[in-house]
Amino acid sequence: MFGSKTRAMLNALLKGQEKIMSGLTDLQAQVTALTTATTTLTTGIAAETADITAALAVIANPSSDDAAEEAAAQAIAAAVANINTQTTAAATQAAAIKAAVPSAP
C-alpha cells in the first residue's frame, strides 16, 4: 500500500487543510460580524440623519424659542455621537478582518 513517506505527506496535507478550513471559518465569522456592523451603521446613520434634519428645521424656524433650539442642538450632538460610535464599531470589525487576513486591503 502506501509507504511511510507517502503516509506522512498525506497527514501533513490533511493537517494543512484543517488549518485552512479553521482559518476560513474564522474569516467567515469576521465577515458576518462586519456585515452586521455595516447594516447597523447604515440603519443608524439613516435614523440619525433624520434626527439631524428635524433638529435643523427647528433651528431654522424663526419662531422657535431658545429652549427648542437648545434641545435641537443637543439632538444634533447626540446624533453625531451615535454616528461616531457606530462608525467606530464598523471600523473595529474591519480591523478584525485585517488582523485575520493580513493581505486584506
N, C-alpha and C positions, 0 to 999 in steps of 0.2 A: 504494500500500500504506500502510504506516504513516508518519506524519510523524516528524520528528526528535524532537519533544516527546513523542510517544506512545512512541517507542522508548526515550527517556531515562527516562520514567516506568516503563516495564516493567523496564528494567535496575535502576532503584532498588528496585523492588518485589522483584525476584529477589535482589538483594544483601541486602535486609532479611530475606527469607525464609531465606537461607543463614545469616545471623547468628542468627536464631531457632532454626533447626534445630541449629546448633552449640551454642547455649545449652541446648537440650533434651537433647542428647547428654551434655553436661557434667553437667546436673542428674540425668539417669538414672544416670550413673556414681556420683554422690554418694549418691543414694537406695540404690543397690545396696550401696555401702560401708556406709551406715547400717544397712541390713537385716542385713548380715553382722555388724556390730558388735553389733547388738541380739540376734541369735541367739547369738553368742558370750557376750555378757553374761548372757543368760537361762540358758544351759547352765552357765556358770561360777558364777553365783550358786547354782544348784541344787547343784552339786558342793561349793562352799564351805560352804553351809548344812548339808549332810550332815556335813562335817568338823567344823563347829562343834557340831552336835548330838552327835556321837560324843565330842568333847572335853568337852563339858558333862557327859555321862554319866560320864566318868572322874572329873571333879572332884566331882560329886555323890555318887559312890560312897564311903561312909565307909571302905572297906577299901583304897582307892587309896593308894599310898605317895607321898612327896613328889616323887620323880623322875617318876612317871606324871602327877601333877598339873602339874608344871612343863612336861613335854612337851605336855600338853593345852593349857596356857596359851599355849605357843609356837605350837601348831597353830591356835588361835583367832586369834592376832595375824597369822599368815601368811595365814589365810583372809580376814581383814578387809583386809589389804593387797592381796590379789589382787582382791577385790571393788572396792576403790578404783581399782586400775589399770584394770580392765575398764570401770568406770563412766566414768572419765576418757576412755578410748578412744571410748566411745559418744558422750560429750558433744562430743568433738573432731569426730566425724563430723557431728553435728547442727549444730555451728558452721560447718562447711564448707558445709552446705546453706544455712544462713542467709546466709553470705557470697555464695554463688552466686545466691541468690534473696532480695534484701533484704526483700521483702514476706512472706517465710515467718515463721510465728509463732515 
